[in-house]
Amino acid sequence: MRLQAMTDDAVAAAIGGRIQALRLKKNISQEEVAKEAGISRQTLLNLLHGKCTLVNLIAVLRVLSELERVS
C-alpha cells in the first residue's frame, strides 16, 4: 500500500480496516475491545471507519496487544 499516494481519509480508513482485521483474527468482540479500551462501542466503530482520536487509537491497539505496530 502506497500511503503517500492516498488521501488522509483513505489512510485513516485503511488503518481502521487493519484494526478490524486484527480484532477478528484475535476473535475479540467489539464490545470487549471497547470496554477494555474505556470507549463506547460507537467510538470503536468510528475508529474502524477512520474517524478517531490518537488517544483512542492507542487504547485500542493496547487492548489488541498491537501497540508496537506504531513504531
C-alpha positions, 0 to 999 in steps of 0.5 A: 500500500502506497500511503503517500499516494492516498488521501488522509481519509483513505489512510485513516480508513485503511488503518481502521480496516487493519484494526478490524482485521486484527480484532477478528483474527484475535476473535475479540468482540467489539464490545470487549475491545471497547470496554477494555479500551474505556470507549463506547462501542460507537467510538470503536466503530468510528475508529474502524471507519477512520474517524478517531482520536490518537488517544483512542487509537492507542487504547485500542491497539493496547487492548489488541496487544498491537501497540508496537505496530506504531513504531 
